[in-house]
Amino acid sequence: MKKNWLIIFFLTLIAILILFLNLKPVFQHPNSILYSKGGDALKSYFNFSYYLKYDDGIRHDGINYPYGDHLQYINSHPFYVQIVKFIDNIIYPLANHGIAVLNLTMLALFLLALPFIFLILRHYSLPRWYAGIISLIILFLSPQFDRVHGHFEMVYAVFLPMSWYFLIRWRLGDKRILWSILLVLAALIGGFTSAYFVAFYTILLFGVLIVECWNHRKKLSEYWKTGLYLFAIAVIPLIIVKGMVSATDWVSDRPDNPYGFYIFHANFFSIFLPPGSQLKNILGNHINMDFQWEGRAYVGLPSALLAVSIFITGFYNLISKRKSSWKIFKPTKKIEVFFYASILILLFSMCIPFQYGFDWLLDVFPPVKQFRALGRFTWIFYYVFTAYTAWFIYRLFRLLKMKGLPAVATLLLVLVIGYWAIDAGVNIKRSTRGLLNKNDKFESIDSEYLARFQEAKVDPNEFQAIFFLPFASTCGDKLLFEHSLNGFSEAMKCSYHTGLPLIQSFSPRLSFSQALSSIQMLAAPAIRKTRLDDMNDKPILLVCTKEKLNEREKWLQNKAEVFWEDKYITLSRLPLSIFHDSYNEWHDSVESEIPNLQSFGEIATDTAINSILFNGFEEGSATTVFSGNASFYSREDQQVLLDKKIGAQFQEGKYELSFWLFVDSRKYDMPKAEVKVFNTEGKQKFYRQMNTRHVHDTYHGWIRVSEIVELHHEDTLQLVINDEYVSVDNLLVMPLNAKVLVKTSNQNFFNNYPL
C-alpha cells in the first residue's frame, strides 16, 4: 500500500507538471485569468465571486433583485463556498479573490480524481507501472476536462472515481459501515456542489443493484438484505439533498420541465468517435454521425476498437451458425458488475427507452426529466469502460507472452499506450485552447472601476440595483432573450465592483413569476410593472452597451439620465417614476378616449364594427382563464383558431392580430403560432411565424402575442397554433391604429391591453 501512495505522489507531480506547462499563467497569477468570457463561464464566475464578497447564508442576493435566488440553483457551489467564506472570515482574506479560488479549485478537484483511478486499476490487478500510465491517460482524456470552458462544477472529476472506488470497497464487505459513511458523505458533498453529482452517484448504485439482482435472480432470498442496504445508501443522499433544498427554498414555482432532455443525450458516435474525426468527413454524407457536445465522452482509440470488436463478434454470432467464443471479452468478476451496470447507464444517457415510445415513464419518475443533459451520464461509462479496456489489453498482453510471443505482446502494449496517450494529448490541447483570458471583469481591486463614479461625482449607493440593456433573460426555457449578452457581461462587472445586485437573471430554474416580472420591465406602458411593488424608491442604475437596441429598449434608455460613458457603455440614472408615469399617462389617455368611442354591445370603437373580430373563447375548455369565464385549450396537435374570409364589409389595409397566450410550465418552449393569408385562388400570399418567445408584454402569467398583416377583400385570414398545453384567450383582429374597447364579464381591454 505504501508503494501505491508513493506512485500516486509521483503521478500527481506529473499531472501538475502537465497542467503547469499548459496553464502556467493560472499557477502564477490565478486571479488574473478567466478560463472563458462566455455566458455560462462568466455567470459562474460572477455568482461565486459576488457571493463570496457580499453575501451570506443560502441566498444569493446579487441576481434577481429584489428576490435573490437559492445557491443550489445557480451554480454557486453552495457547500464549498461556505468553506471558503469561513476561511475568509477566520483564517485568510479571500473575498476579493473569488476568481483565483475557483480557478485553482477546478484544477485541484480535477487532479484529485487521479489517486482513485489508480487505486481502481490496482484493484483489478494491474501492475503499478501500467496502472500509473493508464491513470494519467484516463484522467486527461476525461470529457470532464473540457468543461473548464464554462460548466465549472462539472470539471470536478474527483466525484465519480471516488464514488466508484468507495463502492468497490463496500462490495468487498470489509468495514462496510465505514465505506457506507464515506459513500454517503461523498454523495452529499457532490450533491451540494451540483445536483448532477448526486444523480451520478445514485444511478451508479442503482445500476449495480439491478445487475446484482439479475445475477442473484434464482436466489434473491440470499441477496435481499444486501440489496436493501445498497438501495438505502443509494437514495439517502438524494433524499437529503432534495429535502434540504426544498426545505430552505422560498420559491414554489420553479420550472421542472427544462429543455434538452430529448436533445442533449449521447449516441454511439459521441462515445466511440473522436471529435473532428476524418471518418465523419468521409461517411458524413451517407450516415448521420452527428452528436450533441453534451453527450461527448470519447473513450479513446483502443477502447473504441475493443468496442467494435465486441460488436462484430456479437453480430457474427447473430447471423452465423458457427458461433465465436465470447470468453475473451468476458470481464473479470471483479469488474463485471460495474461493466454491465455502466452499459445500462449508457443506454439511459442515450435517452433510451424514453425517446422510443416510453416517454410515459417520465410521468412515473418526474424528477428524471429535470436533467436536461442526459449525455453527462456517459461519464460513468467512460471511466468504467476505459478501466475495462486497460484490464483487457493487459490480459491480452499476458496471454501473448504465455504463448511465446513476447515481441508481439510488447508491441501491442506500446501501440495501445501510444495511441491512447495521443488521444489524451489531443484532448489536453483542445481543452486548454483559449483558456488564458485576461480577467478584466472581476479584478481584486475595485478602484479602477469605481473611478467612473468618482469622475461623475456619483455615489453607487444612491442606486438600489442594476438593469442592463440589451435585455437578456430567460424564463424556465419558455421565454428567452439572448440576442446579445454583452450588456449582461458589463452589468456583472459593474455589480461585482459596486455591490449593486442585478434585476435580471439568466437562470433557467428561476421562479416563473419572478422571471416574468423582470421580463415585464420592458412591457408596454399599458401594463403595470409588478416588480416595482417589492422595490424601494431609489433609482435604478441602467447599464447599456453601445449596441443596437429594439424600440422598447431605446425608449427606456432615452428616459434615463446618462452620467458616464465611453465608446463601449453608458451608465445612467433611471428613476422608478418613469415606469409609474408612463403607466398613468397611458391610462389617463385611454380614459379620455373611451367616451368618444361608439358602443356596439361588448365592443366600443372609433372604426367600423364590421372590421373587428373578437373571440373571448367563452365556450372553451381551459381551466386557466385570462378573462371572462373560459379560454381555448388544446392538449396537443395543431389547432386552427381563426379561419376568416375577409368580406366587403371589412376595410382594406393593415390590421393587428393579437391574442393572449398562457405560459404553461408543463412543457419547455412556447407554442408555435402561424399567421397565414390566402388569396381567392387559395394561394398563400403571406406567412409569418409569430413571436411567442421574445415577448415583454406579460400579465398574470400570460403574454400578449401580436402580428401586423395587410388584408384585402376576398382574402382568407388564418391563425394556426401547434404544440402541447396551449391556452389562448382574447383573440382580437382590428385595423391598425384603431381604438377598440372590449368588455368582458370581469375586465375591460383597450386594444387588447387590460384596463
C-alpha positions in Angstrom: 0.0 0.0 0.0 2.9 2.4 0.8 4.2 1.8 -2.7 0.8 2.7 -4.1 0.9 6.1 -2.4 4.4 6.7 -3.4 3.4 6.2 -7.1 0.3 8.3 -6.6 2.6 11.1 -5.3 4.8 10.9 -8.4 1.7 10.6 -10.7 0.3 13.8 -9.1 3.5 15.6 -9.7 3.5 14.6 -13.3 -0.2 15.7 -13.7 0.6 19.0 -12.1 3.5 19.5 -14.4 1.3 18.8 -17.4 -1.2 21.4 -16.2 1.5 23.8 -15.4 3.0 23.6 -18.9 -0.4 24.2 -20.5 -1.7 26.7 -17.9 1.4 28.4 -16.5 -0.2 31.9 -16.0 -3.0 30.3 -13.9 -0.5 29.0 -11.4 1.5 32.2 -11.4 -1.4 34.7 -11.2 -4.7 32.8 -10.7 -6.8 35.8 -10.1 -5.8 37.4 -13.4 -7.1 34.7 -15.7 -10.6 33.9 -16.8 -10.9 30.4 -18.4 -13.7 31.8 -20.6 -15.6 35.0 -21.1 -18.6 33.2 -22.5 -22.1 33.4 -20.9 -22.1 30.3 -18.7 -18.5 30.8 -17.6 -18.8 34.5 -16.8 -22.1 33.8 -15.0 -20.4 31.1 -12.9 -17.5 33.3 -12.0 -19.9 36.2 -11.1 -22.2 34.1 -9.0 -19.4 32.6 -6.9 -17.3 35.7 -6.6 -20.2 38.1 -5.8 -21.5 35.8 -3.1 -18.0 35.4 -1.6 -17.6 39.2 -1.5 -21.0 40.3 -0.3 -23.5 37.6 0.7 -24.1 35.0 3.5 -26.4 32.1 4.1 -28.2 30.1 1.4 -29.5 33.1 -0.6 -27.6 34.8 -3.4 -28.7 38.5 -3.5 -26.5 39.5 -6.4 -29.1 38.5 -9.0 -32.9 38.6 -9.5 -33.2 41.7 -7.3 -35.1 42.2 -5.0 -35.8 38.4 -4.5 -32.4 36.8 -4.9 -32.1 33.1 -5.6 -31.1 29.9 -3.8 -27.5 28.9 -4.1 -28.3 25.4 -5.2 -29.9 26.5 -8.4 -27.3 29.0 -9.8 -24.0 27.0 -9.9 -22.6 28.7 -6.9 -21.0 25.7 -5.2 -23.2 26.0 -2.1 -21.3 23.7 0.2 -17.8 24.7 -1.0 -18.4 28.5 -1.0 -19.4 28.2 2.7 -16.0 26.7 3.4 -14.2 29.4 1.5 -16.4 32.0 3.3 -15.3 30.5 6.7 -11.6 30.8 5.6 -12.2 34.3 4.5 -13.8 35.3 7.9 -11.5 33.4 10.2 -8.2 32.5 8.6 -7.2 34.4 5.5 -9.0 37.1 3.4 -10.2 35.7 0.2 -13.3 37.8 -0.6 -11.6 39.7 -3.4 -10.0 36.6 -4.9 -13.0 34.5 -5.9 -11.6 34.0 -9.4 -8.4 32.6 -8.1 -10.2 30.3 -5.7 -12.4 29.0 -8.4 -9.6 28.6 -11.0 -7.4 26.6 -8.6 -10.2 24.6 -7.2 -11.2 23.3 -10.6 -7.6 22.1 -11.2 -7.3 20.6 -7.7 -10.5 18.7 -7.8 -9.7 17.5 -11.3 -6.4 16.2 -10.1 -7.9 14.5 -7.1 -9.5 12.0 -9.4 -6.1 10.6 -10.2 -5.5 8.6 -6.9 -8.9 7.0 -7.2 -8.4 6.0 -10.8 -5.0 4.5 -9.9 -6.4 2.6 -6.9 -9.3 1.2 -9.0 -6.9 -0.1 -11.7 -4.7 -1.6 -9.0 -7.8 -3.3 -7.6 -8.2 -5.0 -10.9 -4.7 -6.5 -10.5 -2.9 -4.3 -13.0 0.8 -3.7 -12.2 1.8 -0.3 -10.7 3.7 1.0 -13.7 0.9 0.1 -16.1 -1.8 1.4 -13.8 0.1 4.7 -13.3 0.4 5.3 -17.1 -3.2 4.4 -17.8 -4.4 6.6 -14.8 -2.8 9.7 -16.4 -4.3 8.8 -19.8 -7.8 8.2 -18.4 -7.6 11.5 -16.4 -6.5 13.7 -19.2 -8.8 12.1 -21.8 -11.8 12.6 -19.5 -14.7 14.6 -21.0 -14.9 16.5 -17.7 -11.6 18.3 -18.5 -13.3 20.0 -21.5 -15.9 21.6 -19.1 -13.3 24.0 -17.9 -14.6 26.3 -20.6 -17.9 27.0 -18.9 -19.6 24.4 -16.7 -17.1 24.8 -13.9 -18.6 22.4 -11.3 -18.6 19.7 -13.9 -14.8 19.8 -14.0 -14.6 18.3 -10.6 -13.7 14.9 -11.8 -12.9 13.5 -8.4 -16.5 12.6 -7.5 -17.1 9.8 -10.0 -13.9 7.8 -9.5 -14.1 8.4 -5.7 -17.7 7.0 -5.5 -16.7 4.1 -7.7 -13.7 3.2 -5.5 -15.7 3.5 -2.3 -18.4 1.3 -3.8 -15.7 -1.3 -4.7 -14.5 -1.3 -1.1 -18.1 -1.5 0.1 -18.8 -4.6 -2.0 -15.8 -6.4 -0.6 -17.7 -6.5 2.7 -14.8 -5.4 4.9 -15.6 -2.4 7.1 -18.8 -1.9 5.3 -20.1 0.7 7.7 -17.0 2.8 7.1 -17.4 2.6 3.4 -21.1 3.3 3.6 -20.4 6.5 5.5 -17.7 7.6 3.0 -20.1 6.8 0.1 -22.9 8.9 1.6 -20.6 11.8 2.5 -19.0 11.8 -1.0 -22.5 11.9 -2.5 -23.7 14.7 -0.2 -20.6 16.9 -0.9 -21.1 16.2 -4.6 -24.8 16.9 -4.4 -24.3 20.2 -2.7 -21.9 21.1 -5.4 -24.2 20.1 -8.3 -27.3 18.1 -8.4 -25.7 16.1 -11.2 -23.1 14.6 -8.9 -25.7 13.1 -6.5 -27.6 11.9 -9.6 -24.5 10.2 -10.9 -23.9 8.5 -7.6 -27.5 7.3 -7.3 -27.7 5.9 -10.8 -24.3 4.2 -10.4 -25.6 2.4 -7.3 -28.9 1.6 -8.9 -27.1 0.2 -12.0 -25.1 -2.1 -9.7 -28.2 -3.1 -7.8 -30.0 -4.1 -11.0 -27.2 -6.2 -12.2 -26.7 -7.8 -8.8 -30.4 -8.6 -8.6 -30.2 -10.2 -12.0 -27.2 -12.3 -11.0 -29.0 -13.5 -7.9 -32.4 -13.9 -9.6 -32.5 -17.6 -8.7 -31.5 -16.9 -5.1 -32.9 -13.5 -4.3 -33.6 -14.5 -0.8 -29.9 -14.7 -0.2 -29.3 -11.2 -1.6 -32.3 -9.1 -0.4 -30.6 -7.7 2.8 -27.5 -6.6 0.9 -29.7 -5.2 -1.9 -31.8 -3.3 0.5 -28.7 -1.9 2.2 -27.4 -0.8 -1.2 -30.7 0.7 -2.1 -30.7 2.7 1.2 -27.3 4.2 0.7 -28.2 5.0 -2.9 -31.3 7.0 -2.0 -30.3 8.6 1.3 -28.0 11.3 -0.2 -30.6 12.0 -2.9 -33.3 12.4 -0.3 -31.2 14.6 2.0 -30.0 16.9 -0.9 -33.5 17.3 -2.3 -35.1 17.6 1.1 -32.7 20.3 2.4 -33.0 22.3 -0.8 -36.8 22.0 -0.7 -37.0 22.9 3.0 -34.8 26.0 2.5 -36.3 27.2 -0.8 -38.7 30.1 -0.5 -40.0 29.7 -4.1 -42.8 27.3 -5.1 -43.0 27.8 -8.9 -39.6 26.7 -10.3 -39.6 25.1 -13.7 -39.5 21.3 -13.7 -39.6 20.6 -17.4 -36.4 22.0 -18.8 -35.3 22.0 -22.4 -32.8 19.4 -23.5 -33.9 16.0 -22.2 -34.6 14.7 -25.7 -31.8 16.7 -27.2 -28.6 16.7 -25.1 -28.1 13.0 -25.0 -25.3 10.7 -26.1 -25.1 8.2 -29.0 -22.6 5.7 -30.1 -20.6 8.2 -32.2 -20.3 10.6 -29.2 -18.7 7.8 -27.3 -16.6 5.9 -29.8 -15.8 8.6 -32.4 -13.2 11.3 -31.7 -14.3 14.9 -32.1 -13.2 16.1 -35.6 -12.7 12.6 -36.9 -11.9 12.2 -40.5 -14.2 9.3 -40.7 -17.1 11.7 -40.1 -15.9 13.7 -43.1 -15.8 10.6 -45.3 -19.0 9.0 -44.3 -21.0 12.0 -43.1 -22.9 12.3 -46.4 -24.2 8.7 -46.1 -24.5 8.2 -42.3 -25.8 10.7 -39.8 -22.8 10.8 -37.4 -23.7 14.0 -35.7 -24.0 14.1 -31.9 -24.6 16.7 -29.2 -21.5 18.0 -27.4 -23.2 17.3 -24.1 -23.0 13.6 -25.0 -19.3 13.6 -25.8 -17.3 11.1 -23.8 -14.8 9.7 -26.2 -13.1 6.7 -24.7 -10.0 6.7 -27.0 -9.0 4.6 -29.9 -8.0 1.4 -28.0 -11.4 1.4 -26.2 -13.3 2.2 -29.5 -11.5 -0.7 -31.3 -12.3 -3.0 -28.5 -16.0 -2.0 -28.6 -16.1 -2.5 -32.4 -14.5 -6.0 -31.9 -17.2 -6.9 -29.3 -19.9 -5.6 -31.7 -18.6 -7.5 -34.7 -18.3 -10.7 -32.7 -21.9 -10.3 -31.4 -23.2 -9.6 -34.9 -21.3 -12.6 -36.3 -22.8 -14.8 -33.7 -26.2 -13.5 -34.6 -26.1 -14.3 -38.3 -23.7 -17.3 -38.4 -24.3 -20.8 -37.4 -20.7 -21.1 -36.3 -20.5 -19.2 -33.0 -17.4 -17.3 -32.0 -16.3 -17.5 -28.4 -17.3 -14.6 -26.1 -14.9 -15.7 -23.3 -12.1 -13.5 -24.4 -14.3 -10.4 -23.8 -15.9 -11.6 -20.6 -14.8 -9.2 -17.8 -13.3 -10.5 -14.6 -15.7 -11.0 -11.8 -14.2 -8.0 -10.0 -15.4 -5.6 -12.7 -18.3 -7.4 -14.5 -21.0 -5.9 -12.2 -19.7 -2.4 -13.0 -19.2 -3.2 -16.6 -22.8 -4.3 -17.2 -24.2 -1.5 -14.9 -22.3 1.1 -17.0 -23.9 -0.3 -20.2 -27.3 0.2 -18.6 -26.4 3.7 -17.7 -25.0 4.3 -21.2 -28.4 3.4 -22.6 -30.0 5.8 -20.2 -27.6 8.6 -21.3 -28.8 7.9 -24.9 -32.4 8.7 -23.8 -33.3 5.0 -24.1 -36.1 4.0 -23.7 -37.7 7.4 -23.3 -37.3 8.5 -26.9 -38.7 5.3 -28.3 -42.3 5.5 -27.1 -41.7 5.1 -23.4 -41.9 8.8 -22.5 -44.7 8.0 -20.2 -42.1 6.7 -17.8 -41.2 10.3 -17.1 -44.7 10.8 -15.6 -43.9 7.9 -13.3 -40.4 9.3 -12.4 -40.8 13.0 -12.9 -37.5 14.1 -11.3 -35.7 12.3 -14.2 -36.7 14.9 -16.8 -35.2 17.7 -14.8 -31.8 16.6 -16.1 -31.6 18.5 -19.3 -28.2 17.0 -20.2 -28.6 13.2 -20.1 -25.3 13.0 -22.1 -23.4 13.7 -18.9 -24.3 10.3 -17.5 -22.0 8.8 -20.1 -19.1 9.8 -17.9 -19.8 6.8 -15.7 -19.5 4.5 -18.8 -16.3 6.4 -19.8 -14.5 5.6 -16.5 -15.7 2.0 -16.3 -15.1 1.1 -20.0 -11.6 2.7 -20.1 -10.7 0.7 -16.9 -12.1 -2.4 -18.6 -10.1 -1.8 -21.7 -6.9 -1.3 -19.6 -7.6 -4.7 -17.9 -8.4 -6.4 -21.2 -5.3 -5.2 -23.0 -3.1 -6.2 -20.2 -4.8 -9.6 -20.1 -4.1 -10.0 -23.8 -0.5 -8.9 -23.3 0.0 -11.7 -20.7 -1.7 -14.3 -22.9 0.5 -13.5 -25.9 3.6 -13.8 -23.6 2.4 -17.1 -22.3 2.1 -18.3 -25.9 5.7 -17.4 -26.6 5.1 -14.2 -28.4 6.7 -11.6 -26.1 7.6 -9.3 -29.0 4.1 -9.2 -30.3 2.8 -8.7 -26.7 5.2 -5.7 -26.1 4.4 -4.2 -29.5 0.7 -4.4 -28.6 1.2 -2.7 -25.3 3.4 0.0 -26.8 0.8 0.7 -29.6 -2.1 0.8 -27.2 -0.4 3.1 -24.7 1.0 5.3 -27.5 -2.3 5.8 -29.3 -4.2 6.3 -26.1 -1.6 8.9 -25.0 -2.1 10.7 -28.3 -5.8 10.8 -27.7 -5.2 12.2 -24.2 -2.8 14.7 -25.6 -5.2 15.9 -28.2 -7.9 16.3 -25.5 -5.5 18.4 -23.4 -4.7 20.6 -26.3 -8.3 21.1 -27.3 -9.5 21.6 -23.7 -6.8 24.1 -22.8 -7.1 26.1 -26.1 -8.4 29.6 -25.4 -8.4 29.3 -21.6 -5.9 32.1 -20.8 -8.1 35.2 -21.0 -7.3 38.3 -19.1 -9.5 39.0 -16.1 -10.8 42.4 -16.9 -14.2 41.8 -15.3 -13.7 40.7 -11.7 -10.4 42.2 -10.6 -9.4 42.1 -7.0 -9.2 45.9 -6.7 -12.4 47.9 -7.3 -10.7 51.4 -7.5 -10.3 51.3 -11.3 -13.9 50.6 -12.0 -15.2 52.9 -9.2 -13.2 55.8 -10.7 -16.0 56.1 -13.2 -18.4 57.0 -10.5 -15.9 59.3 -8.8 -15.3 61.1 -12.1 -19.0 61.7 -12.5 -19.3 62.6 -8.8 -22.0 59.9 -8.3 -22.2 57.6 -5.3 -23.1 54.0 -6.3 -25.1 53.7 -3.1 -27.7 56.1 -4.4 -29.0 53.2 -6.6 -30.8 50.1 -5.5 -30.0 47.8 -8.3 -28.7 47.4 -11.9 -30.8 46.9 -15.0 -28.9 46.3 -18.3 -29.5 46.7 -22.0 -29.6 44.9 -24.4 -32.0 42.9 -22.3 -31.1 39.3 -21.6 -33.1 36.9 -19.5 -34.8 33.6 -19.6 -38.0 32.1 -18.1 -37.9 28.4 -17.5 -36.9 27.7 -21.1 -40.2 29.3 -22.1 -39.4 32.9 -22.9 -35.8 33.6 -23.9 -33.9 36.9 -24.6 -30.3 36.4 -25.6 -29.7 38.3 -28.9 -26.7 39.9 -27.1 -25.1 39.0 -23.8 -22.6 41.9 -23.8 -24.9 44.1 -21.6 -25.1 41.2 -19.2 -21.3 40.9 -19.1 -20.9 44.6 -18.4 -23.6 44.5 -15.8 -22.0 41.7 -13.9 -18.7 43.6 -13.9 -20.5 46.7 -12.5 -22.3 44.6 -9.9 -19.1 42.9 -8.7 -17.3 46.2 -8.2 -20.2 48.2 -6.7 -22.1 45.5 -4.8 -25.3 46.5 -6.5 -27.4 43.5 -7.4 -28.8 42.7 -10.9 -32.5 42.8 -11.5 -32.3 40.3 -14.3 -31.2 36.7 -14.0 -30.2 34.1 -16.6 -31.0 31.1 -14.5 -33.4 28.6 -16.2 -34.5 27.4 -12.8 -35.7 30.8 -11.6 -39.2 31.2 -10.3 -41.7 31.6 -13.2 -43.4 34.6 -11.6 -40.2 36.3 -10.7 -38.7 35.7 -14.2 -41.8 37.1 -15.8 -41.8 40.2 -13.7 -38.3 41.1 -14.8 -39.2 40.5 -18.4 -42.3 42.7 -17.8 -40.0 45.7 -17.0 -39.9 46.4 -20.8 -43.6 45.8 -21.3 -45.8 48.4 -23.0 -46.8 51.3 -20.7 -50.3 49.8 -20.6 -49.0 47.0 -18.3 -48.2 47.9 -14.7 -44.7 46.7 -13.7 -45.5 44.4 -10.7 -41.8 44.0 -9.7 -41.7 47.6 -8.6 -44.1 46.8 -5.7 -41.2 45.0 -4.0 -38.6 47.6 -4.7 -37.7 50.8 -2.8 -37.8 54.3 -4.1 -34.1 54.6 -5.1 -33.4 54.9 -8.8 -32.0 52.1 -10.9 -28.6 52.1 -12.4 -29.0 51.5 -16.1 -26.0 49.8 -17.8 -26.2 49.9 -21.6 -23.6 48.7 -24.2 -23.3 50.6 -27.5 -25.2 48.0 -29.5 -28.4 48.1 -31.5 -31.4 48.2 -29.2 -35.1 47.5 -30.0 -37.8 50.1 -29.7 -38.7 49.2 -26.1 -35.0 49.3 -25.1 -34.4 52.6 -26.9 -37.4 54.2 -25.1 -36.1 53.2 -21.7 -32.6 54.4 -22.5 -33.9 57.7 -23.6 -35.8 58.2 -20.4 -32.6 57.7 -18.3 -30.1 60.4 -17.4 -26.6 59.5 -18.6 -23.8 60.4 -16.1 -20.9 58.5 -17.6 -20.0 56.9 -20.9 -17.2 55.7 -23.1 -17.1 54.1 -26.5 -18.4 50.8 -25.1 -21.0 51.5 -22.4 -23.2 54.2 -20.8 -24.1 54.4 -17.1 -27.4 56.1 -16.5 -29.8 57.1 -13.7 -33.3 55.7 -14.2 -35.9 56.9 -11.7 -38.8 54.4 -11.0 -41.2 57.3 -11.6 -40.5 56.7 -15.4 -42.5 53.4 -15.1 -45.2 54.8 -12.9 -45.7 57.9 -15.0 -45.9 56.1 -18.4 -48.4 53.7 -17.0 -50.6 56.5 -15.6 -50.3 58.6 -18.7 -51.5 55.7 -20.9 -54.5 55.0 -18.6 -55.4 58.7 -18.5 -55.2 58.9 -22.3 -57.4 55.8 -22.6 -60.0 57.2 -20.1 -60.2 60.3 -22.2 -60.7 58.3 -25.4 -63.4 55.9 -24.1 -66.3 58.5 -24.1 -65.6 59.2 -27.8 -66.0 55.6 -28.9 -69.2 54.2 -30.4 -70.6 51.3 -28.4 -71.7 48.0 -30.1 -72.5 45.8 -27.1 -69.4 44.3 -25.7 -67.2 46.3 -28.1 -66.8 50.1 -28.4 -64.6 51.5 -31.2 -63.8 54.5 -33.4 -63.9 52.4 -36.5 -66.4 50.2 -38.4 -67.6 47.4 -36.1 -67.6 45.0 -39.1 -63.8 45.4 -39.4 -63.3 43.9 -35.9 -63.1 40.3 -35.0 -63.0 39.3 -31.3 -63.2 35.9 -29.7 -63.2 35.5 -25.9 -63.5 31.7 -26.2 -66.3 31.6 -23.7 -67.1 28.1 -24.9 -63.5 26.9 -24.3 -62.4 24.2 -22.0 -59.4 25.7 -20.3 -59.4 25.8 -16.5 -56.7 28.6 -16.7 -58.6 31.7 -17.8 -57.3 35.1 -18.8 -60.6 36.9 -18.8 -64.2 36.1 -18.9 -65.3 32.6 -17.9 -63.3 30.3 -20.2 -60.5 30.2 -22.7 -59.4 28.0 -25.5 -57.3 24.9 -24.6 -55.6 22.2 -26.6 -53.7 19.3 -25.1 -51.8 18.7 -28.2 -51.7 18.8 -32.0 -52.3 21.6 -34.5 -55.4 23.8 -34.0 -56.9 26.4 -36.3 -58.0 29.3 -34.1 -59.1 31.6 -36.9 -60.2 30.9 -40.5 -62.0 34.0 -41.7 -62.7 35.2 -45.2 -62.4 39.0 -45.5 -65.7 40.3 -46.9 -66.6 43.6 -48.5 -67.7 44.9 -45.0 -64.0 44.9 -43.9 -61.8 47.9 -44.6 -58.8 47.1 -46.7 -55.5 47.9 -45.2 -53.2 46.9 -42.3 -54.6 45.0 -39.3 -53.2 43.9 -35.9 -53.9 40.4 -34.9 -53.3 39.8 -31.2 -54.2 37.3 -28.5 -53.1 36.3 -25.0 -51.1 33.0 -24.6 -50.6 31.3 -21.3 -47.0 30.5 -20.2 -47.7 26.8 -19.2 -45.0 25.2 -17.1 -45.8 21.7 -18.1 -43.5 21.9 -21.2 -40.4 23.9 -22.2 -40.6 26.3 -25.2 -43.7 28.2 -26.2 -46.4 27.1 -28.7 -45.8 27.9 -32.4 -48.3 30.3 -33.8 -48.6 31.0 -37.5 -50.5 33.7 -39.4 -51.4 33.0 -43.0 -53.2 35.0 -45.6 -54.6 33.3 -48.8 -56.0 35.0 -51.9 -59.2 34.0 -53.7 -57.4 31.1 -55.5 -56.3 29.7 -52.2 -52.7 30.6 -52.8 -50.8 31.7 -49.8 -49.7 35.3 -50.1 -48.5 36.0 -46.6 -46.9 33.8 -43.9 -45.4 34.7 -40.6 -44.4 32.6 -37.6 -45.5 34.8 -34.7 -43.0 35.8 -32.0 -44.1 33.8 -28.9 -40.7 33.7 -27.1 -39.3 37.2 -27.1 -42.3 39.0 -25.6 -42.2 41.5 -22.9 -46.0 42.1 -22.6 -46.7 39.7 -19.7 -49.6 39.9 -17.3 -50.6 37.3 -14.6 -48.7 34.5 -16.3 -49.9 35.3 -19.9 -48.2 37.0 -22.7 -49.7 39.2 -25.5 -48.7 37.9 -28.9 -49.3 40.1 -32.0 -48.6 40.5 -35.7 -49.3 43.1 -38.4 -51.0 41.8 -41.5 -52.3 43.5 -44.7 -55.8 42.4 -45.7 -57.8 42.8 -48.9 -61.3 41.8 -49.8 -61.7 38.1 -50.6 -58.6 37.3 -48.6 -58.7 34.5 -46.1 -57.0 35.1 -42.7 -55.9 32.1 -40.8 -54.3 31.6 -37.4 -52.8 28.2 -36.6 -51.3 27.2 -33.3 -49.4 24.0 -32.7 -48.0 22.4 -29.5 -48.9 20.8 -26.3 -50.7 22.5 -23.4 -52.0 25.5 -25.4 -54.2 28.0 -23.7 -55.4 31.1 -25.6 -57.8 33.9 -24.8 -59.0 37.3 -26.1 -58.2 36.9 -29.8 -58.6 40.3 -31.5 -58.3 41.4 -35.1 -58.6 45.2 -35.5 -57.5 47.9 -38.0 -54.0 49.2 -37.2 -54.2 52.4 -35.2 -57.9 51.9 -34.4 -59.2 52.2 -30.9 -61.1 49.2 -29.6 -62.6 48.7 -26.1 -63.7 45.1 -25.3 -65.8 44.5 -22.2 -65.7 41.0 -20.7 -67.5 39.7 -17.7 -64.7 40.6 -15.3 -62.4 43.0 -17.0 -62.2 45.6 -19.8 -59.4 45.7 -22.5 -58.3 48.6 -24.7 -56.6 47.4 -27.9 -56.3 44.1 -26.1 -54.4 45.5 -23.1 -56.1 45.1 -19.7 -57.6 48.1 -18.0 
